[in-house]
Amino acid sequence: MTDLIYEGYFALFLIITLGIMLGNVKFKGFSLDLSAVVFVALIMGHYGIMVP
Protein backbone atom coordinates (compact mmCIF):
# COMPACT_ATOMS: atom_id res chain seq x y z
CA MET A 1 0.00 0.00 0.00
CA THR A 2 2.81 2.44 0.73
CA ASP A 3 4.24 1.97 -2.77
CA LEU A 4 0.84 2.73 -4.28
CA ILE A 5 0.65 6.17 -2.68
CA TYR A 6 3.89 7.20 -4.42
CA GLU A 7 2.53 6.41 -7.89
CA GLY A 8 1.89 9.60 -9.85
CA TYR A 9 -1.72 9.16 -10.92
CA PHE A 10 -2.85 7.70 -7.61
CA ALA A 11 -1.23 10.52 -5.63
CA LEU A 12 -2.85 13.12 -7.90
CA PHE A 13 -6.25 11.43 -7.58
CA LEU A 14 -5.86 11.24 -3.80
CA ILE A 15 -4.90 14.93 -3.50
CA ILE A 16 -7.83 16.09 -5.61
CA THR A 17 -10.33 13.79 -3.89
CA LEU A 18 -9.30 14.73 -0.36
CA GLY A 19 -9.20 18.41 -1.32
CA ILE A 20 -12.72 18.38 -2.70
CA MET A 21 -14.01 16.46 0.32
CA LEU A 22 -12.34 18.92 2.69
CA GLY A 23 -13.60 21.85 0.64
CA ASN A 24 -17.20 20.73 1.04
CA VAL A 25 -17.01 20.87 4.84
CA LYS A 26 -18.60 24.03 6.23
CA PHE A 27 -17.74 25.35 9.67
CA LYS A 28 -19.86 28.26 10.91
CA GLY A 29 -20.62 29.31 7.33
CA PHE A 30 -16.96 29.14 6.26
CA SER A 31 -15.56 26.65 3.78
CA LEU A 32 -12.34 26.40 1.78
CA ASP A 33 -14.06 25.29 -1.44
CA LEU A 34 -11.52 24.39 -4.17
CA SER A 35 -8.60 26.07 -2.40
CA ALA A 36 -8.62 23.05 -0.07
CA VAL A 37 -6.98 21.08 -2.91
CA VAL A 38 -3.95 23.37 -2.67
CA PHE A 39 -3.75 22.93 1.10
CA VAL A 40 -3.96 19.14 0.80
CA ALA A 41 -1.22 19.21 -1.87
CA LEU A 42 0.99 21.30 0.42
CA ILE A 43 0.46 18.91 3.32
CA MET A 44 1.16 15.82 1.20
CA GLY A 45 4.23 17.48 -0.29
CA HIS A 46 5.50 18.16 3.20
CA TYR A 47 5.38 14.42 3.90
CA GLY A 48 7.35 13.61 0.73
CA ILE A 49 4.58 12.61 -1.67
CA MET A 50 5.40 14.11 -5.06
CA VAL A 51 3.73 13.89 -8.45
CA PRO A 52 6.32 13.64 -11.24
Beta strands, then each sheet from edge to edge (+ up, - down):
end
